[in-house]
């Protein structure tokens, strides 16, 4: 029996107008859409020097500020010698510690120094542990260093970090 043209074929072998694309074409189009979205997302979060962009808790880009110094410099600026206590109980933190804010009138007010591998975890802990103010930076490995205080009076304890280029932010509540 001779080959019969299918219902979707014209006599010249082309598909009829208005026929549905094949599943393979839909998969390819979907895959390309996802790939383009990933490239755009990666581009949006890269700085010109290849490092991850700095963002505050509102998601605003703060990469224009240049953070100078080292973690040791920053700890020296806010913690008195012999007053830094290593270790943290913050759930999302990868490390940290604390030291008194340096005001003898409020000996129980602490500066919490923590490190994170995720902006979400940082923001979650800042809210969960009722922090009021914080300053943060992102190092070359993407680790987020955070200095936070629970009380409004503790904000002044973070001010020495401004000499290194830190900005102090109020913790955002939803």
C-alpha positions as a Markdown table, in Angstrom:
| # | Residue | x | y | z |
|---|---|---|---|---|
| 1 | Unk | 0.0 | 0.0 | 0.0 |
| 2 | Unk | 1.5 | 3.4 | -0.9 |
| 3 | Unk | 2.4 | 5.8 | 1.9 |
| 4 | Unk | -0.6 | 7.9 | 2.8 |
| 5 | Unk | 0.0 | 11.5 | 3.9 |
| 6 | Unk | -1.0 | 12.1 | 7.6 |
| 7 | Unk | -3.8 | 14.4 | 8.5 |
| 8 | Unk | -1.2 | 17.0 | 9.6 |
| 9 | Unk | 0.6 | 17.1 | 6.2 |
| 10 | Unk | -0.2 | 19.2 | 3.2 |
| 11 | Unk | 0.4 | 17.6 | -0.1 |
| 12 | Unk | 3.9 | 19.3 | -0.1 |
| 13 | Unk | 4.9 | 17.5 | 3.2 |
| 14 | Unk | 4.7 | 20.7 | 5.4 |
| 15 | Unk | 2.6 | 20.7 | 8.6 |
| 16 | Unk | -0.7 | 22.4 | 8.5 |
| 17 | Unk | -1.0 | 25.9 | 9.9 |
| 18 | Unk | -2.3 | 25.9 | 13.5 |
| 19 | Unk | -1.0 | 22.4 | 14.5 |
| 20 | Unk | 0.6 | 22.0 | 17.9 |
| 21 | Unk | 4.4 | 21.9 | 18.3 |
| 22 | Unk | 5.9 | 18.6 | 19.3 |
| 23 | Unk | 6.8 | 17.8 | 22.9 |
| 24 | Unk | 10.5 | 17.9 | 22.0 |
| 25 | Unk | 10.2 | 21.5 | 20.9 |
| 26 | Unk | 8.4 | 22.4 | 24.1 |
| 27 | Unk | 11.1 | 20.8 | 26.2 |
| 28 | Unk | 13.8 | 22.6 | 24.3 |
| 29 | Unk | 12.0 | 26.0 | 24.6 |
| 30 | Unk | 11.4 | 25.4 | 28.3 |
| 31 | Unk | 15.1 | 24.4 | 28.9 |
| 32 | Unk | 16.3 | 27.6 | 27.1 |
| 33 | Unk | 14.0 | 29.7 | 29.2 |
| 34 | Unk | 15.3 | 28.3 | 32.4 |
| 35 | Unk | 19.0 | 28.6 | 31.2 |
| 36 | Unk | 18.4 | 32.3 | 30.3 |
| 37 | Unk | 16.8 | 33.0 | 33.7 |
| 38 | Unk | 19.7 | 31.4 | 35.6 |
| 39 | Unk | 22.3 | 33.4 | 33.6 |
| 40 | Unk | 20.4 | 36.7 | 34.3 |
| 41 | Unk | 20.1 | 35.8 | 38.0 |
| 42 | Unk | 23.8 | 35.1 | 38.3 |
| 43 | Unk | 24.7 | 38.2 | 36.4 |
| 44 | Unk | 22.5 | 40.3 | 38.7 |
| 45 | Unk | 24.3 | 39.1 | 41.8 |
| 46 | Unk | 27.9 | 39.4 | 40.6 |
| 47 | Unk | 30.0 | 42.4 | 41.2 |
| 48 | Unk | 32.4 | 43.6 | 38.4 |
| 49 | Unk | 35.3 | 42.1 | 40.4 |
| 50 | Unk | 33.6 | 38.7 | 40.4 |
| 51 | Unk | 32.7 | 38.7 | 44.1 |
| 52 | Unk | 29.2 | 38.3 | 45.4 |
| 53 | Unk | 27.2 | 41.6 | 45.7 |
| 54 | Unk | 26.6 | 43.0 | 49.2 |
| 55 | Unk | 23.0 | 43.4 | 50.1 |
| 56 | Unk | 21.3 | 44.7 | 53.2 |
| 57 | Unk | 18.2 | 43.1 | 54.8 |
| 58 | Unk | 16.0 | 45.0 | 52.3 |
| 59 | Unk | 17.9 | 43.5 | 49.4 |
| 60 | Unk | 19.4 | 46.8 | 48.5 |
| 61 | Unk | 22.8 | 46.7 | 46.9 |
| 62 | Unk | 25.4 | 48.1 | 49.3 |
| 63 | Unk | 28.5 | 47.1 | 47.2 |
| 64 | Unk | 29.4 | 50.8 | 46.8 |
| 65 | Unk | 30.8 | 50.8 | 50.3 |
| 66 | Unk | 34.3 | 49.5 | 50.7 |
| 67 | Unk | 34.9 | 47.5 | 53.9 |
| 68 | Unk | 38.5 | 47.8 | 55.1 |
| 69 | Unk | 40.4 | 45.8 | 57.7 |
| 70 | Unk | 40.2 | 42.3 | 59.0 |
| 71 | Unk | 37.9 | 40.4 | 61.4 |
| 72 | Unk | 40.6 | 40.9 | 64.1 |
| 73 | Unk | 40.6 | 44.7 | 63.4 |
| 74 | Unk | 36.8 | 44.8 | 63.8 |
| 75 | Unk | 36.8 | 42.7 | 66.9 |
| 76 | Unk | 39.5 | 45.0 | 68.5 |
| 77 | Unk | 37.4 | 48.1 | 67.7 |
| 78 | Unk | 34.3 | 46.8 | 69.5 |
| 79 | Unk | 35.5 | 44.3 | 72.1 |
| 80 | Unk | 37.7 | 45.1 | 75.1 |
| 81 | Unk | 40.7 | 42.7 | 75.6 |
| 82 | Unk | 39.6 | 39.6 | 77.5 |
| 83 | Unk | 35.9 | 40.3 | 77.0 |
| 84 | Unk | 35.2 | 38.3 | 73.8 |
| 85 | Unk | 33.5 | 35.0 | 74.4 |
| 86 | Unk | 33.8 | 32.6 | 71.5 |
| 87 | Unk | 30.8 | 30.4 | 70.5 |
| 88 | Unk | 27.3 | 31.1 | 69.5 |
| 89 | Unk | 23.9 | 29.5 | 69.9 |
| 90 | Unk | 22.3 | 31.3 | 66.8 |
| 91 | Unk | 20.7 | 28.5 | 64.8 |
| 92 | Unk | 21.7 | 29.7 | 61.3 |
| 93 | Unk | 25.2 | 30.9 | 62.1 |
| 94 | Unk | 28.3 | 29.0 | 61.1 |
| 95 | Unk | 30.3 | 30.6 | 63.9 |
| 96 | Unk | 30.5 | 33.5 | 66.2 |
| 97 | Unk | 30.8 | 34.9 | 69.7 |
| 98 | Unk | 29.9 | 38.0 | 71.8 |
| 99 | Unk | 31.3 | 40.7 | 73.9 |
| 100 | Unk | 29.8 | 43.4 | 76.2 |
| 101 | Unk | 28.9 | 46.7 | 74.5 |
| 102 | Unk | 31.5 | 48.5 | 76.6 |
| 103 | Unk | 29.0 | 50.6 | 78.6 |
| 104 | Unk | 29.5 | 49.9 | 82.4 |
| 105 | Unk | 25.9 | 51.0 | 83.0 |
| 106 | Unk | 24.7 | 48.1 | 80.9 |
| 107 | Unk | 27.1 | 45.2 | 81.6 |
| 108 | Unk | 24.6 | 42.6 | 80.2 |
| 109 | Unk | 24.2 | 44.3 | 76.8 |
| 110 | Unk | 26.2 | 42.4 | 74.3 |
| 111 | Unk | 27.5 | 42.8 | 70.7 |
| 112 | Unk | 26.8 | 39.5 | 68.9 |
| 113 | Unk | 29.4 | 38.6 | 66.3 |
| 114 | Unk | 28.2 | 35.9 | 63.9 |
| 115 | Unk | 29.1 | 34.4 | 60.5 |
| 116 | Unk | 26.7 | 33.1 | 57.9 |
| 117 | Unk | 26.7 | 31.3 | 54.6 |
| 118 | Unk | 23.3 | 32.7 | 53.7 |
| 119 | Unk | 21.6 | 36.1 | 53.7 |
| 120 | Unk | 18.3 | 34.4 | 54.5 |
| 121 | Unk | 19.8 | 32.7 | 57.6 |
| 122 | Unk | 21.3 | 36.0 | 58.7 |
| 123 | Unk | 18.0 | 37.9 | 58.4 |
| 124 | Unk | 16.1 | 35.0 | 60.1 |
| 125 | Unk | 18.4 | 35.0 | 63.1 |
| 126 | Unk | 18.4 | 38.8 | 63.4 |
| 127 | Unk | 14.6 | 38.7 | 63.7 |
| 128 | Unk | 14.4 | 35.5 | 65.8 |
| 129 | Unk | 16.9 | 36.7 | 68.4 |
| 130 | Unk | 15.2 | 40.2 | 68.5 |
| 131 | Unk | 18.3 | 42.2 | 67.3 |
| 132 | Unk | 17.7 | 45.9 | 66.8 |
| 133 | Unk | 20.8 | 47.0 | 64.8 |
| 134 | Unk | 23.5 | 45.3 | 62.8 |
| 135 | Unk | 26.5 | 45.9 | 60.5 |
| 136 | Unk | 27.7 | 43.3 | 58.1 |
| 137 | Unk | 30.2 | 42.5 | 55.4 |
| 138 | Unk | 30.8 | 39.7 | 52.8 |
| 139 | Unk | 34.3 | 38.3 | 52.4 |
| 140 | Unk | 35.8 | 36.9 | 49.2 |
| 141 | Unk | 34.5 | 33.4 | 50.0 |
| 142 | Unk | 30.9 | 34.7 | 50.4 |
| 143 | Unk | 30.9 | 34.4 | 54.2 |
| 144 | Unk | 28.8 | 37.1 | 55.9 |
| 145 | Unk | 30.3 | 38.6 | 59.0 |
| 146 | Unk | 27.6 | 40.3 | 61.2 |
| 147 | Unk | 27.8 | 42.5 | 64.3 |
| 148 | Unk | 24.4 | 42.9 | 66.0 |
| 149 | Unk | 22.9 | 44.4 | 69.2 |
| 150 | Unk | 19.5 | 43.8 | 70.9 |
| 151 | Unk | 19.0 | 47.2 | 72.4 |
| 152 | Unk | 18.8 | 50.7 | 70.9 |
| 153 | Unk | 21.5 | 51.8 | 73.4 |
| 154 | Unk | 23.7 | 49.1 | 72.0 |
| 155 | Unk | 23.8 | 50.8 | 68.6 |
| 156 | Unk | 26.6 | 53.1 | 69.8 |
| 157 | Unk | 28.8 | 50.0 | 70.4 |
| 158 | Unk | 28.7 | 49.4 | 66.6 |
| 159 | Unk | 29.8 | 52.9 | 65.7 |
| 160 | Unk | 33.5 | 52.1 | 65.8 |
| 161 | Unk | 33.0 | 49.8 | 62.8 |
| 162 | Unk | 32.1 | 52.9 | 60.7 |
| 163 | Unk | 35.9 | 53.7 | 60.5 |
| 164 | Unk | 36.2 | 50.5 | 58.4 |
| 165 | Unk | 33.4 | 51.5 | 56.0 |
| 166 | Unk | 30.5 | 49.6 | 57.8 |
| 167 | Unk | 27.1 | 51.0 | 57.8 |
| 168 | Unk | 24.7 | 50.3 | 60.6 |
| 169 | Unk | 21.2 | 49.1 | 59.7 |
| 170 | Unk | 18.0 | 48.7 | 61.7 |
| 171 | Unk | 16.7 | 45.1 | 61.6 |
| 172 | Unk | 13.6 | 44.8 | 59.5 |
| 173 | Unk | 10.6 | 43.2 | 60.9 |
| 174 | Unk | 7.7 | 41.9 | 58.8 |
